[in-house]
């Protein structure tokens, strides 16, 4: 039996999933972020969940957390998100109220519709790998620490790559991209465009948020100051490297440390708006 749900109570907890699914097929959720919206105090908490977190998936057993959506869909089409919610609540104690599942083409479209975003790169990242879908048949990421402009596809590669760093490092990069999206939305006066953008992305986005919900959240997002945004990125006190009996490399959660981190999220040091990069590089 998992922990009693305690953290992030009194907030609307929105699960954001970045999935590699295609069409109506299934896919693993490479990006998993919980956004806790505290409407009363006008603040937001952001928690990135490592995709390699090794947890008990109800009815399945011990598996990576990012496979819950696949198992749910295989069990019964349309029930993947329910199993993801159950898995997060039972293992991490976070009740999920709403969700947004976006495939990576939709992610690219959002960023390109904004004209790209500026992302703060904490750690130098220099990688090249083959990809037939990339221009010239290869992906090249060549970033020194600092601020960099990224189009949608580059940002997608940046948040997904694991060739350098680790799964915990990916969570920090994902939050930096979210901050870049917020800043760009403010610069471009996104609010009047939200309904059209929401409708245009329906084929790439699965959500139980209504258009009114999305508009309300977008308005809150652009009005928040940096000091109103609190984030948690998993570290090695919250999850440690572990090799499964089958030889897979995963992260074993430390549930008391996780609950403590979530309980104190409003007191958390500012990770995604801070310019201090000295302690973040793996």
C-alpha positions in Angstrom: 0.0 0.0 0.0 1.4 3.4 -1.0 1.7 6.5 1.2 -1.3 8.4 2.4 -1.9 11.4 0.1 -0.7 14.4 2.0 1.4 16.7 -0.3 0.0 19.4 -2.4 -3.5 19.4 -0.8 -5.8 22.3 -1.5 -4.3 22.9 -4.9 -5.4 21.9 -8.4 -2.8 19.4 -9.5 -2.4 19.2 -13.2 -0.4 16.3 -14.7 1.5 17.2 -17.9 2.6 14.3 -20.0 4.9 14.5 -23.0 4.3 11.3 -24.9 5.9 9.6 -27.9 2.6 8.1 -28.9 1.4 8.4 -32.5 -2.2 8.9 -33.4 -4.3 6.6 -31.3 -1.4 4.3 -30.5 0.3 3.9 -27.2 3.6 5.5 -26.2 5.8 6.0 -23.1 5.6 9.3 -21.3 9.1 10.7 -21.5 8.0 13.9 -19.8 6.0 13.8 -16.6 5.4 17.1 -14.7 2.9 17.9 -12.0 1.9 21.6 -11.9 0.2 22.4 -8.6 -2.0 25.6 -8.9 -2.8 27.4 -5.6 -5.5 29.8 -6.8 -6.1 31.2 -3.3 -2.5 32.3 -2.8 -1.8 32.8 -6.5 1.3 30.6 -6.7 2.3 27.5 -8.7 4.4 24.5 -7.7 6.2 22.5 -10.4 7.4 19.0 -9.8 9.2 16.9 -12.5 8.9 13.2 -12.1 11.9 11.1 -13.4 10.7 8.7 -16.2 13.0 6.0 -14.7 11.4 6.1 -11.3 10.8 2.4 -10.3 7.4 2.2 -8.7 4.6 -0.2 -8.1 2.0 0.1 -11.0 -1.4 -1.1 -9.7 -2.2 -4.5 -11.2 1.2 -4.6 -13.0 4.0 -4.7 -10.4 7.3 -2.9 -10.2 8.1 -1.0 -13.4 9.3 2.4 -14.6 6.7 5.1 -13.9 6.6 6.1 -17.6 5.2 2.8 -18.7 1.9 3.2 -16.7 0.2 4.9 -19.6 1.1 2.0 -21.9 -0.1 -0.7 -19.5 -3.3 1.1 -18.9 -4.1 1.5 -22.6 -3.2 -2.2 -23.3 -5.6 -3.2 -20.5 -8.4 -1.1 -21.8 -8.1 1.7 -24.5 -8.7 5.1 -23.0 -7.8 4.0 -19.4 -4.0 4.8 -19.6 -4.3 8.2 -17.9 -6.4 6.6 -15.1 -3.6 4.1 -14.3 -1.0 7.0 -14.5 -3.0 8.9 -11.9 -3.4 5.9 -9.6 0.3 5.1 -9.9 1.4 8.7 -8.9 -1.1 8.9 -6.1 -0.3 5.5 -4.6 3.5 5.8 -4.9 4.1 9.5 -4.4 1.0 10.7 -2.5 0.0 13.3 -5.0 -3.7 13.4 -6.1 -4.1 14.3 -9.7 -7.1 16.5 -10.6 -6.6 17.3 -14.3 -4.2 16.2 -17.0 -2.7 17.3 -20.3 -1.1 14.7 -22.6 0.7 16.2 -25.6 2.6 14.3 -28.2 5.9 15.7 -29.3 4.6 17.0 -32.6 2.2 19.1 -30.6 5.0 20.3 -28.4 6.9 21.4 -31.4 3.9 23.2 -32.9 3.3 25.2 -29.7 6.9 26.5 -29.5 7.1 27.3 -33.2 3.7 29.1 -33.0 5.4 31.4 -30.5 8.4 32.0 -32.8 10.7 29.9 -30.6 11.7 30.3 -27.0 14.7 31.4 -25.0 16.0 28.7 -22.7 18.5 29.1 -19.9 21.0 26.2 -20.3 22.6 25.5 -17.0 25.2 22.9 -18.1 27.2 22.7 -21.4 25.6 20.2 -23.7 27.5 19.1 -26.9 26.0 16.0 -28.6 25.5 14.6 -32.0 23.5 11.5 -33.0 22.0 10.0 -36.1 18.3 10.7 -36.8 16.8 10.2 -40.3 14.1 12.7 -39.5 16.6 15.5 -38.7 18.0 17.9 -41.3 21.1 16.2 -42.7 20.2 13.0 -41.0 21.7 14.0 -37.6 20.8 15.9 -34.5 23.4 18.3 -33.2 23.0 20.0 -29.8 25.8 22.5 -29.2 25.1 24.7 -26.2 27.4 26.4 -23.7 25.9 27.5 -20.4 23.8 30.6 -20.9 20.6 31.7 -22.7 19.8 30.1 -26.1 17.0 30.6 -28.6 15.4 27.3 -29.6 12.8 26.3 -32.2 10.3 23.6 -31.3 12.3 20.7 -32.6 15.5 21.8 -30.9 13.6 22.3 -27.6 12.1 18.8 -28.0 15.5 17.2 -28.5 16.9 19.3 -25.6 14.3 18.0 -23.1 14.4 14.4 -24.3 18.1 13.6 -24.7 19.8 11.4 -22.2 23.1 11.0 -23.9 24.7 13.4 -21.4 23.7 13.9 -17.8 21.0 11.7 -16.3 17.3 11.3 -15.8 17.3 13.9 -12.9 19.1 16.4 -15.1 16.4 16.0 -17.7 13.8 17.2 -15.2 15.7 20.4 -14.7 16.0 21.0 -18.4 12.2 20.4 -18.8 11.5 23.0 -16.2 13.8 25.5 -17.9 11.9 25.0 -21.1 8.6 25.5 -19.3 10.0 28.8 -18.0 11.0 29.7 -21.5 7.4 29.1 -22.7 6.0 31.3 -19.9 8.4 34.2 -20.7 7.6 33.9 -24.4 3.9 33.9 -23.8 4.3 37.2 -21.9 6.4 38.7 -24.7 3.9 37.8 -27.5 0.7 38.6 -25.6 -0.5 35.1 -26.0 -3.8 35.3 -24.2 -5.9 36.5 -27.2 -4.4 33.6 -29.3 -5.2 30.8 -26.7 -8.6 29.7 -28.1 -7.3 29.4 -31.7 -4.1 27.6 -30.6 -6.1 25.3 -28.3 -8.4 24.3 -31.2 -5.5 23.9 -33.7 -3.7 21.5 -31.4 -6.7 19.2 -30.6 -5.3 16.4 -32.7 -2.0 16.4 -30.8 -3.4 17.1 -27.3 -5.5 14.9 -25.0 -6.9 16.7 -21.9 -9.8 17.0 -19.6 -9.3 20.7 -19.3 -11.9 22.8 -20.9 -11.1 25.9 -23.1 -12.2 28.1 -20.2 -9.8 26.2 -17.9 -7.0 26.7 -20.3 -7.7 30.4 -20.7 -7.9 30.9 -17.0 -4.6 29.0 -16.4 -2.9 30.9 -19.2 -4.0 34.2 -17.7 -2.6 33.2 -14.3 0.6 32.0 -15.9 1.4 35.3 -17.5 0.5 37.3 -14.4 2.7 35.3 -12.0 6.0 36.8 -10.9 9.1 34.6 -10.8 8.8 34.5 -7.0 5.3 32.9 -7.3 6.7 29.9 -9.0 8.2 27.1 -6.8 9.8 24.0 -8.2 11.2 20.7 -7.2 13.6 18.6 -9.2 14.4 15.1 -7.9 17.9 14.7 -6.5 19.7 11.7 -5.2 18.2 12.1 -1.7 14.8 11.5 -3.3 15.8 8.7 -5.6 18.9 6.6 -6.0 20.3 4.5 -8.9 19.2 0.9 -8.8 19.7 -2.1 -11.0 16.6 -4.4 -11.3 16.9 -8.2 -11.2 16.6 -8.1 -15.0 19.5 -5.7 -15.3 17.7 -2.5 -16.1 19.1 0.8 -14.7 16.3 2.7 -12.8 15.8 5.1 -9.9 14.5 3.7 -6.6 12.3 6.3 -4.8 12.9 7.3 -1.2 9.3 7.9 -0.3 9.8 9.8 3.0 12.3 12.2 1.4 9.8 12.7 -1.5 6.9 13.4 0.8 9.1 15.9 2.7 10.1 17.6 -0.4 6.6 18.0 -1.7 5.3 19.1 1.7 7.8 21.9 1.7 7.5 22.9 -1.9 6.4 26.4 -1.1 9.6 26.9 0.8 11.8 25.4 -1.9 14.7 27.3 -3.3 13.9 28.7 -6.7 15.3 26.3 -9.2 14.0 27.3 -12.6 14.3 31.1 -12.2 17.6 31.2 -10.4 20.8 32.2 -12.3 23.0 30.2 -10.0 24.2 27.2 -12.0 27.2 26.2 -9.9 25.6 23.2 -8.2 23.5 21.8 -11.0 25.8 20.1 -13.6 26.1 16.3 -13.3 
